[in-house]
Amino acid sequence: MSRQRLCAVTDVPDGEAVRIDAAGLRLAVVHLGEDWYAVGDRCTHQDISLAEGEVDARTLEIECWKHGSCFSLTTGEPSSMPATKATPTYTVTVDGDDVFVEID
């Protein structure tokens, strides 16, 4: 497993998602208060950026803006159609002012 720097903590506004390419992966990085999440930045229904969708802090989901599928930020599992497959999730850590992701 390798640890890759994604961004500075100030690069992702609280309550939002930002697309970041790291280690050959396209990620949607989400900042919710003290918590950080990273999921694959592709809706599994179509190749649409999840980082452009809305983040729901209450349900810990991110919604694909194109067709409305919602994905868990913790498991990657979709909770609504038309997506039926999970998107990958990654462990995120914060060290000082830097945000890192663990990649297999």
C-alpha positions as CSV (number, residue, x, y, z in Angstrom):
1,M,0.0,0.0,0.0
2,S,1.3,3.5,-0.8
3,R,0.4,6.8,0.7
4,Q,-0.2,9.6,-1.8
5,R,-0.6,13.3,-1.1
6,L,-3.9,14.6,-2.6
7,C,-4.1,18.2,-1.7
8,A,-3.9,20.8,1.1
9,V,-6.9,20.9,3.5
10,T,-7.8,24.3,2.2
11,D,-8.2,23.0,-1.4
12,V,-11.5,21.2,-0.6
13,P,-14.2,23.4,0.9
14,D,-16.2,21.9,3.8
15,G,-19.3,20.2,2.5
16,E,-18.0,19.8,-1.0
17,A,-16.3,17.4,-3.3
18,V,-13.3,18.1,-5.6
19,R,-11.9,15.9,-8.4
20,I,-8.3,15.0,-7.9
21,D,-6.1,12.8,-10.1
22,A,-3.5,10.8,-8.0
23,A,-1.5,7.7,-8.7
24,G,-3.3,7.1,-11.9
25,L,-6.7,7.3,-10.3
26,R,-9.5,9.8,-10.7
27,L,-10.9,10.5,-7.2
28,A,-13.7,12.5,-5.8
29,V,-12.4,13.9,-2.5
30,V,-15.0,15.0,0.0
31,H,-14.5,17.2,3.1
32,L,-17.2,17.1,5.8
33,G,-16.1,18.9,9.0
34,E,-13.3,16.8,10.5
35,D,-14.0,13.9,8.2
36,W,-12.5,13.2,4.7
37,Y,-13.6,10.7,2.1
38,A,-12.3,9.6,-1.3
39,V,-14.3,7.6,-3.8
40,G,-13.7,6.7,-7.4
41,D,-14.8,9.8,-9.4
42,R,-16.9,7.9,-12.0
43,C,-20.5,7.0,-11.7
44,T,-20.8,3.3,-12.3
45,H,-23.9,3.9,-14.5
46,Q,-22.1,6.2,-16.9
47,D,-18.7,7.9,-17.0
48,I,-19.9,11.0,-15.2
49,S,-17.8,12.8,-12.5
50,L,-19.2,12.3,-9.1
51,A,-17.2,15.3,-7.8
52,E,-19.6,17.5,-9.8
53,G,-22.6,16.2,-7.8
54,E,-24.0,17.2,-4.5
55,V,-22.7,15.9,-1.2
56,D,-25.3,14.9,1.5
57,A,-23.6,15.2,4.9
58,R,-26.6,13.7,6.7
59,T,-26.6,10.4,4.7
60,L,-22.8,10.5,3.9
61,E,-23.6,10.1,0.2
62,I,-22.6,11.8,-3.1
63,E,-25.1,12.1,-5.9
64,C,-24.3,11.8,-9.6
65,W,-25.7,15.0,-11.1
66,K,-26.6,13.4,-14.4
67,H,-29.1,10.7,-13.4
68,G,-29.4,11.0,-9.6
69,S,-27.7,7.8,-8.4
70,C,-26.3,8.2,-4.9
71,F,-23.2,6.5,-3.6
72,S,-22.1,5.9,0.0
73,L,-18.9,7.8,0.9
74,T,-18.0,5.0,3.3
75,T,-18.7,1.9,1.2
76,G,-19.1,3.1,-2.4
77,E,-22.4,1.2,-2.7
78,P,-25.2,2.9,-4.6
79,S,-28.4,3.5,-2.8
80,S,-30.5,4.5,-5.8
81,M,-30.9,3.6,-9.5
82,P,-29.8,3.6,-12.2
83,A,-26.4,2.7,-10.8
84,T,-26.1,-0.9,-9.5
85,K,-22.4,-1.3,-8.9
86,A,-20.2,0.2,-6.2
87,T,-17.6,2.8,-6.8
88,P,-14.2,2.2,-5.1
89,T,-13.5,3.9,-1.7
90,Y,-10.1,4.8,-0.3
91,T,-8.8,5.6,3.2
92,V,-8.0,9.3,3.7
93,T,-5.8,10.8,6.4
94,V,-4.9,14.3,7.2
95,D,-1.4,15.1,8.4
96,G,-0.9,18.8,9.3
97,D,-2.2,20.8,6.3
98,D,-2.0,17.9,3.8
99,V,-4.6,15.3,2.8
100,F,-3.3,11.8,1.9
101,V,-4.9,8.7,0.4
102,E,-3.9,5.1,0.8
103,I,-3.7,3.2,-2.5
104,D,-3.2,-0.5,-2.9
